Amino acid sequence: MTRNNLLSEKLNYTGASHTPTHLHFCTYNTEILEYHQGASIKEFSPFIRPDAINWVQIHGLQNTEIVQEVCDFFHIDFLTTQDILNAEHLTKIEEHDTYNVVILKQLSVDEENTYTPQQLCIVQGSNFVLTFMEHDSDFFNEIHTALKNNTLKIRNRQSDFLLSVMLNSVMASFMSIISRMEDQLEDMEESLLSPETRSGLTLEDIQPYRKDARLIKKCILPLKEQMSKLFHADNVLLHKANRPFFNDVNDHLQFVLQTLDGCRDMISALVDLYLSNNDQRMNNIMKQLTIVSTIFIPLTFLAGIWGMNFEWMPELGWKYGYLMAWGLMLVTGIGVYLFFKRKKWY
């Protein structure tokens, strides 16, 4: 039975990850860029600067006490902390007085090329960004490289720009997945449509794409409605100068959704095409069997006549009756075959 979290003061992580909880800390502004690692937010408190952007990455959510310490340090309320630890939480975007919360799913690929959803929580304040991930991941390595190189003057910008870059990384990940799926489906379609090659595709080959499409839709579709919460003018943590970057995130989201709809239509078309090809292949087999049967029907008729047990049959006394019977059968069989070929039934 699912417990009512509003009646509990204890935090519980509901996911299945066994990654030990540990922290990575990055603080930066126009002049400095520092990295630190540790197991507790207390280790980083001397390095937190009010005049810089402080980015704390929390990997592994098993140790709820450490997660609560981080949230308490940055004044994140208890319900939000519960949502962070709920691995099955729906995608959402919330605006609070001093921070914005984004909870979404990202997909990781295992050794068997299957996608596994992983919850990603981002909390953005005026001078801090917190990211909570269930596993160790190099997902934000590109952002760290941009910070080192100060790409697009990222170290000169506010925390909301870092939030937009993170959301764009998530969208880029989905764009890569959905584009690869689209290419694979197009290859399958060409294989099924090609008359020269005999495709070995089965419904079992198509079914995983249907499953992946449903998973991607479940992860990405809620963002379509939630994204609008970042665009209203009352959100003081999103500066006007950085709003075009969030518009870019929304454009990528729309691209993913449109491509996903196209993939779903293509999957349905592939199933119909496979069934149609299968029916056509069965029809060809039945056609060939029917033609063979039709050729042998008159031969069976002739053999039946000469196999009757009448005492007086003139053909039985002929010297060349056996050869005549073979000749008549061959002429009949070849004649029926040539008739079918002329009619283009074979």
N, C-alpha and C positions, 0 to 999 in steps of 0.2 A: 504493500500500500504506500502510495506517495505521501510524504509528509508535507504539512503546511509550513512553508518556510517563514511565514509571518508570525508563527507561534514558536519560533526557535531562535535562541540567541547564539547558537553554535554554528560555525561555518563548516561546510562540508564540500569537498571537491567531488563532483559527480562523474568525472571522466575516468578513462581506463589507462591513462598514461602513467608510467612508472619513472619518469624522468625526475631526478632529484631537483628540488627547487634551488635555483641560483640566480644571481643578478649580474647584469652588465650595465655599467654606468658611463654615460657620455655627457660632457658639458662643453658648450661651445658658444662663442660669439665672434665678432669680427677679428678679435686678436688672439684668442686661445682655442685649443681643441685638446681635451684631455679624456683618457679612457681609464676606467678602473673596473675591477671584478671583485665580487665578494659574495657572501651568503646572507647578508643582512643590510637593511637600509641604514643602520647605524654606522656602518663602516664608511658610507659615502657622505654622511652629513657634513663632514668638514670640507668636502669638495663642492657642495652645492652652492651655486652663486645666484643671487637675486638678479644680477645684471646679465645673465646668460640663459640659454635654453638648456634645461637639464632633462636628458633623455634616459629613462631607466627601463631596461629590458628585463622582464621576469620570465625565465624559462622553467617549465615544470611547476605545476600548481598543487603538488601533493601536500606540501607543508603549508597549511592554511594560516598558521601563525605568522610566517614571514610575509605572506600576501596581505594579511590584515595590518601588519606593521607598516608596510609600504602605503597602503590605502589611508591609514590613520595619519601617517606623516604628511600626506598631501591633502588631508581633510576630505577624503572620499567617503560618502555616506555608506551605512551598513547594507542597504538594499542593493546598491550598485556593486559592492563587494560580493554579495551573494550571487548576483548575476554573472560576475566575472568567473566565479568558481563553478557555475552551472554550465557544464560542457554541452548540454542539449538546448541551451537558450536560443530562442529565435533571433534572427538578425534584426538589429534595431539601432536607431540613432536617437540619443537623448540630449537635451540641453539642460544644464543645471546653472546655478548662479555663477559659479566660479570655474566650471569645467564642462567640456562636452564628452560624451561617451559614445563610442562606436563599437558594437559587437557584431561580428560577421564571421563567415566561414571561408577558409581557404583550403585548397585541395593539394594533397601531397601524393606522390606516386611511389608505390612500393616495388619490390623486385618482380612481382608478377604483372606489372603495368596496370594495376587497378588503383583507382582513386579513393583516398581516404580523407574525409573532411576533418579539419582541425580548427578549433575555435581560436579566433584572434580578437583580443579586446584592446582598444586604444582609448586612453583617457588623455585629453588635451586641456591644459590650463594655460594661463597667461605666460608662464615661463617654464613650463614642464610638459613632457609627454611621457606617458607610461604605456608600455606594450606588454601584454600578458599572452604567452603562448604555452601550449600544453607540452611541446617537445622542444628539444634543441633544434635550431634551424638557422640556415644561412640566408634566410629569405630577404633580410634587409642589408645584405652585404653591399649591394649597389649603392644604397644610401650612404653607408659609411665611406665608400670610395668618393662619393660626391662631396661629403663633408671634408675629407682630406684635401681634395682638389678645389674646394669652394666653387663647385660647378653651379652656374646661374646665381652666384653669390648667395648660396644657400645659408651661409653662416651670418649673413647680414639681415636675414629675414626673421619674422616672428614664428611662434610655435605652430600657428595655423598652416603655414606653408609646409612645415614638416608633416603635418597631418595629411595635407593634400598629396604630398609625395608618397606617403605610405599607402593611401587609398589607391593612388595610381599604380603602385606596385602590385596591389591585389588585382586591380583590373587588368594589368598587363599579363599577370599569371593566367587569368581566365581567358584572355584573348588568345594566348598561346595554346591553351588546351583546346578551345573551341575551334581555332583555325586548323590545328592538327587533325581534329576529328572531322572537320569538313573535307579536308584533303583526302583522308582515308575513305570517307563515304563516297567521294567522287570517283576514286579508284575502283571501289567495289561496283559502282554503277556502270563504269566503262567495261568492267569485266563481265557483268551480267548482260550488257547490251551487245557485246562483241559477238558476231556470228562465227568468227574464225576460231576462237578459243573456247574450249569446253570448260566453263567455270566449275570449280569444286566447292563454291561457297554454299553454305547451308544456313538455315535459320539460327543455328547455334552461333554462327559467326556474326550475325546481325544483332542478336539479342543484347550482347554487352554494350553496344552503342546506345540502345534504348535505355538501359539502366543508367549509363553515364549521363545521358541527357536529362533524365529525371533528377539525378543527383545535382547536376549543375543548376538546373532550374530551381531546385529547393534552396540552394545556397545563394543564388544571385537575384532571384525575382523580388524578394522582400525589399532589397535596396532601392528598387524603382520608386516605391512610395516613400521610403524613409529618407532618401537623399534630399527631398524638398525641405526637410527640416534644417538643412545647413544653409539655405539660401535666403531665409527671411532677414529683413534688415535689423531686427532687434537683437540678433546674436552678436554680442559685443566682442566675443573671442575670435570672430572671423572678420578680418580687416578687408576693406573694400578693394585694396590693391591686390589681394590674393584671391578674390572671388573668381577671376578668369581661370585659375588653376582648378578650382572645384567644378567649374563648367566643363573643363577638359575631362575630369574624372567622370562626370555625368555623360559626356559624349561617348566615352569608352564603354560605359555601362550600357548605353543604348545599342552600341555596336554588338556587344556580347549577346544581348537579348534578341536582337534581330537575327544574328547568325545562328543562335540557338534555335529559334523558330524555323529557320531554313533547314537546319540539321534534322529537326524532328520531322519535318515534311519529307525530307530525303529518306529518312529511315522508314517511314510508312510507305514511300514509293518503292524502296528496295524490297520490302516484304511483298508488296503486290507484284513487283517485277519477278521476284523469285518464284512466287506461286504461279504466275503466268508462264514463266519459262518451264516450270515443272509440269504444268498441264500440257504445254505444247510438246514437251519431250515425251510425255505419256501418249499424247495423240499420235505422234510420229511412230512410236513403237506399236500402237494398236493398228495404225495404218499399214505398217509393214507386215504385221502378223495377218491382217485381213487379206492382203494381196497374196501372201503365200498360201493361205487357206483357200482363196478363190481359184488359184492356179491348180491346186490339187483336187478341187471338187469334181471337175469333169474327168480327171484321171481316176478318181475313186469310183465314179459312175461307170466308166468303161471296165475297170477291174471287177466291179460288182456284176456286170452283165456276163463276163466270161467266167466268172466264178460260180454261176448258177449250175445246179446239178440236173440239167435236162439231158436226156439220152441223145437227142438229135440236135446238134449245133453244127451247121456247115463249116464254121471257121475252124473247129477243132480238127477237121480232116484235111485242111489245106496244108500244102507243103511249106508255104512261106507265111502261114498264119501268125506265128510268133513274131516274126520280123514286122509284119504288117501292124500287129498290135503295138509294138514299141514305136514304130514310125508314127502311127496315129496319135499315141500319147505325147510324143515329143512335139509334133506339129501343133497339137492342141495347147500344150503348156506354153510353147514359145509364142503362139498366136495370142493367147490371153495376156502374156507379159508385154508383148509389143503393143497391144491395145491399151493397156494401162499407161505405158510410157508415152504413147501418142496423146493420150488425154491428160498427160502430166499429173497423174495420180500417184506416180511413183518417183 
